[in-house]
């Protein structure tokens, strides 16, 4: 599973040929959550409140790039790195 961004100890990853809806995986310490790219709703898992706020802020800023990477995943192509949260 490629890591497309890393910030504040949070890893953002995507799987090739993953199930719909378009989403990404966020990992922080022992926590993992799946987040819908279009709605930014949590699909699965849990995340500490502060880490989740950072993840959602980052995802809001990079939603277009996340969808582009999702499309690359669907076609089993290399993903592009996305700038971390500044």
MOUR-V250523 format. One record per residue. OMEGA is omega in whole degrees, 0 to 359 (NA if undefined). NEAR is the number of other ideal C-beta (glycine too) atoms within 10 Angstrom. D_FIRST is the distance of its C-alpha to the first C-alpha in Angstrom with 2 decimals. Layout:
# MOUR-V250523
OMEGA_NEAR_D_FIRST + OMEGA_NEAR_D_FIRST
This chain:
# MOUR-V250523
182_13_0.00 + 173_15_3.81 + 182_13_6.56 + 177_21_9.33 + 177_22_12.06 + 176_15_13.59 + 178_15_17.09 + 180_12_19.44 + 180_10_17.03 + 175_20_14.66 + 175_15_10.94 + 185_25_9.82 + 174_16_6.28 + 175_20_5.81 + 171_13_4.95 + 178_14_7.25 + 179_8_10.55 + 183_16_10.18 + 174_9_13.68 + 359_8_16.16 + 178_13_17.19 + 183_18_15.00 + 173_24_13.09 + 179_25_10.51 + 175_20_9.45 + 180_25_11.57 + 177_19_11.88 + 185_18_15.23 + 181_10_16.88 + 183_5_16.86 + 173_14_16.25 + 177_15_13.47 + 174_19_14.30 + 184_17_13.33 + 177_22_15.44 + 182_15_17.02 + 185_20_17.03 + 185_12_20.58 + 186_11_22.30 + 174_15_20.25 + 174_12_21.07 + 179_17_19.16 + 186_14_18.04 + 174_10_17.18 + 181_13_17.30 + 181_9_19.31 + 174_21_19.31 + 187_11_22.32 + 182_6_24.48 + 178_10_24.36 + 179_18_20.58 + 179_18_20.39 + 178_11_23.07 + 180_19_21.23 + 182_24_18.03 + 176_16_20.31 + 179_12_22.35 + 183_22_19.46 + 178_21_18.16 + 181_9_21.79 + 188_14_22.16 + 184_21_19.11 + 180_13_19.13 + 180_10_19.98 + 177_17_17.19 + 178_24_14.66 + 177_13_16.33 + 177_14_16.24 + 177_25_12.47 + 179_19_12.44 + 176_11_14.93 + 178_17_13.01 + 181_21_10.11 + 181_13_13.08 + 179_8_14.47 + 180_8_11.47 + 179_11_12.28 + 181_9_10.91 + 177_17_10.24 + 174_11_12.90 + 178_13_12.93 + 181_21_14.95 + 177_11_17.81 + 175_14_17.71 + 181_17_20.40 + NA_6_23.67
